[in-house]
Amino acid sequence: MRLRPNSGNAHNQLGVALSRFVEIKAAREEFEKALGLDANLAEAPVNLSLVLAQAGEFDPAGEHLDRAIELQRNNRAAAYTHYLRAKVWGTQDQIQKSIAKLQNAVQLRPDFAEAWSDLGGMRRLALDHVGAVQALERAVAVKPDDALAQYRLGQLYLQDGQALKGVQHLKQALSYAPNDRATLYNLMLALRKTGRLEEAKPIEERMTELQHQSDRASEVGLTASVLNAKE
């Protein structure tokens, strides 16, 4: 920065470094300086949008992402920006707008597993069952170890009355996230619906064990806060 004080790219890179050390306020200032020095630097509005979203400032975050999309046009790098824009629209309950941006993302990057997974989730919210299944099947095909995509697809199959298919994907999800309670619960339901009651028992026991651990952690936390208050 001392050598190139007027470099937008230098300010942007400094902001990235600061954000990785959770120096959010300082990072935001650097990204804003970068934009002031170089309005055509697409990385700066993307990075600024991330810190704004962390602060709950979704409207300005979305505006900066829109600007970045204009700068990036239709290159492969823009897929991630469309994905982030979809995330912001999703937090604002703009389901159709989020779907549109996710579709843009997967068009630019057909192997973008996270975007396919979120597209499935959003289509489900839009009551597009067939489209949701198609997107989630693509997500797990691209990235089989994506626990969230496997869970979403398994849950969708379970709700659709295809419990056997649900078991397959929920087991996959559990292998990557063995302590996820939502996955455990849905797998237990799917196993019961397929008549595999003996397989469901250890799943139920694991859920009970995790609940006891959570309750114990809460008790310890409460005791510690009471002791701290007394000191």
C-alpha positions in Angstrom: 0.0 0.0 0.0 2.9 2.4 0.7 4.3 1.7 -2.8 0.9 1.9 -4.6 -1.5 4.0 -2.5 -3.8 4.7 -5.5 -4.2 1.1 -6.6 -7.7 -0.2 -6.4 -6.5 -3.7 -6.6 -4.0 -3.3 -3.8 -6.8 -1.9 -1.5 -9.0 -4.8 -2.5 -6.4 -7.4 -1.7 -5.7 -5.7 1.7 -9.5 -5.9 2.3 -9.4 -9.6 1.6 -6.6 -10.2 4.0 -8.3 -8.1 6.7 -11.6 -10.0 6.2 -9.8 -13.3 6.7 -8.7 -12.1 10.1 -12.3 -11.0 10.8 -11.3 -7.3 10.7 -14.7 -6.6 9.1 -14.9 -2.8 9.6 -11.3 -2.3 8.3 -12.0 -4.7 5.4 -15.1 -2.8 4.4 -13.2 0.5 4.3 -10.6 -1.0 2.0 -13.2 -2.4 -0.4 -14.9 1.0 -0.5 -11.6 2.6 -1.2 -10.9 0.1 -4.0 -14.2 1.0 -5.6 -13.5 4.7 -5.3 -10.2 4.2 -7.1 -11.3 1.7 -9.7 -15.1 1.5 -10.5 -14.4 -1.3 -13.0 -12.7 -3.7 -10.6 -15.4 -6.4 -10.4 -13.8 -8.2 -7.4 -14.2 -5.2 -5.1 -18.1 -5.0 -5.2 -18.3 -8.8 -4.7 -16.0 -8.6 -1.7 -17.8 -5.6 -0.3 -21.2 -7.3 -0.7 -20.0 -10.2 1.5 -19.1 -8.0 4.4 -22.3 -6.0 4.0 -24.4 -9.2 4.0 -22.6 -10.4 7.2 -23.7 -7.1 8.7 -27.3 -7.7 7.6 -27.2 -4.9 5.0 -28.8 -6.9 2.3 -30.1 -4.1 0.0 -26.7 -2.5 -0.5 -25.1 -5.9 -0.8 -27.4 -6.8 -3.6 -26.8 -3.5 -5.4 -23.0 -4.2 -5.3 -23.5 -7.7 -6.7 -25.7 -6.3 -9.5 -22.8 -4.0 -10.4 -20.3 -6.8 -10.3 -22.5 -8.9 -12.6 -22.6 -6.0 -15.1 -18.8 -5.8 -15.0 -18.3 -9.6 -15.3 -20.9 -10.0 -18.1 -21.2 -13.7 -18.9 -17.8 -15.1 -18.0 -17.4 -18.2 -15.8 -16.4 -16.0 -12.8 -19.8 -14.4 -12.9 -21.4 -17.7 -11.8 -20.3 -17.2 -8.2 -21.6 -13.6 -8.3 -25.0 -14.8 -9.5 -24.9 -17.4 -6.8 -24.3 -14.8 -4.1 -27.0 -12.6 -5.6 -29.4 -15.5 -5.3 -28.4 -16.0 -1.7 -29.3 -12.3 -1.0 -32.6 -12.6 -2.8 -33.3 -15.7 -0.8 -32.8 -13.9 2.6 -35.3 -11.4 1.4 -37.9 -14.0 0.5 -37.7 -13.2 -3.2 -37.9 -16.8 -4.3 -38.4 -16.4 -8.1 -35.6 -13.8 -8.3 -33.3 -16.2 -6.4 -34.3 -19.1 -8.8 -33.5 -16.9 -11.8 -30.0 -16.1 -10.5 -29.3 -19.7 -9.6 -30.3 -20.7 -13.1 -27.8 -18.1 -14.4 -25.1 -19.6 -12.2 -25.5 -23.2 -13.4 -25.7 -22.1 -17.0 -22.4 -20.4 -16.6 -20.9 -23.3 -14.6 -22.7 -26.6 -15.2 -20.5 -28.2 -12.5 -21.5 -25.7 -9.8 -22.9 -28.3 -7.3 -23.8 -25.8 -4.5 -25.8 -23.7 -7.0 -27.7 -26.8 -8.2 -28.4 -27.7 -4.6 -29.7 -24.3 -3.7 -31.7 -24.3 -6.9 -33.4 -27.5 -5.8 -34.2 -25.9 -2.4 -35.6 -22.8 -3.9 -37.7 -24.7 -6.5 -39.1 -26.7 -3.6 -40.2 -23.5 -1.9 -41.8 -22.4 -5.1 -43.7 -25.8 -5.1 -41.9 -26.9 -8.3 -41.5 -30.5 -7.2 -40.3 -31.9 -10.5 -37.8 -29.1 -11.0 -36.5 -29.4 -7.4 -35.8 -33.1 -7.8 -34.0 -32.5 -11.2 -31.8 -29.9 -9.7 -30.9 -31.9 -6.6 -30.2 -35.0 -8.7 -27.8 -32.9 -10.7 -26.2 -31.6 -7.5 -25.5 -35.0 -6.1 -24.3 -36.3 -9.5 -21.8 -33.4 -9.7 -20.7 -33.6 -6.0 -21.7 -36.9 -4.3 -20.1 -35.8 -1.0 -22.3 -32.8 -0.6 -24.2 -33.7 2.6 -26.7 -30.9 2.2 -27.7 -31.8 -1.3 -28.0 -35.5 -0.4 -30.2 -34.6 2.6 -32.4 -32.3 0.5 -32.9 -35.0 -2.1 -33.5 -37.7 0.4 -36.1 -35.6 2.3 -37.8 -34.7 -1.0 -38.1 -38.4 -1.9 -39.4 -39.2 1.6 -42.1 -36.5 1.3 -43.0 -37.8 -2.1 -43.7 -41.3 -0.8 -40.5 -42.7 -2.2 -39.0 -43.7 1.1 -36.7 -46.3 -0.4 -35.0 -43.7 -2.5 -35.0 -41.4 0.5 -33.1 -43.9 2.6 -30.4 -44.2 0.0 -29.7 -40.4 -0.1 -30.2 -39.8 3.6 -27.7 -42.5 4.4 -25.2 -40.8 2.0 -25.8 -37.5 3.8 -25.3 -39.1 7.2 -22.0 -40.6 6.1 -20.7 -37.1 5.5 -22.5 -35.4 8.5 -22.9 -38.1 11.1 -24.3 -35.9 13.8 -26.8 -33.9 11.8 -30.1 -34.2 13.7 -32.3 -33.4 10.7 -30.7 -36.1 8.7 -31.0 -38.6 11.5 -34.7 -37.8 12.1 -35.6 -38.1 8.4 -33.6 -41.3 8.0 -35.4 -42.8 11.0 -38.7 -41.9 9.4 -37.7 -43.3 6.0 -36.5 -46.6 7.5 -39.7 -47.0 9.4 -41.8 -46.3 6.3 -39.9 -49.1 4.5 -40.5 -51.5 7.4 -36.9 -51.6 8.5 -37.6 -51.0 12.1 -34.5 -52.7 13.4 -32.3 -50.4 11.4 -34.3 -47.4 12.7 -33.6 -48.2 16.4 -29.9 -47.3 16.5 -30.7 -44.1 14.6 -33.3 -43.2 17.3 -30.7 -44.0 20.0 -28.2 -41.8 18.4 -30.7 -38.9 18.3 -31.4 -39.4 22.0 -27.7 -39.5 22.8 -27.1 -36.2 20.9 -30.1 -34.6 22.7 -28.6 -35.6 26.1 -25.3 -34.1 25.1 -27.0 -30.9 24.0 -28.9 -30.7 27.3 -25.8 -31.3 29.3 -23.9 -28.6 27.4 -26.7 -26.2 28.1 -26.6 -27.0 31.8 -22.9 -26.5 32.0 -23.2 -23.2 30.1 -26.0 -22.0 32.4 -23.9 -23.0 35.5 -20.9 -21.1 34.2 -22.9 -18.0 33.5 -24.4 -18.1 37.0 -20.9 -18.5 38.6 -19.5 -15.6 36.4 -22.4 -13.4 37.5 -21.7 -14.1 41.2 -18.0 -13.2 40.9 
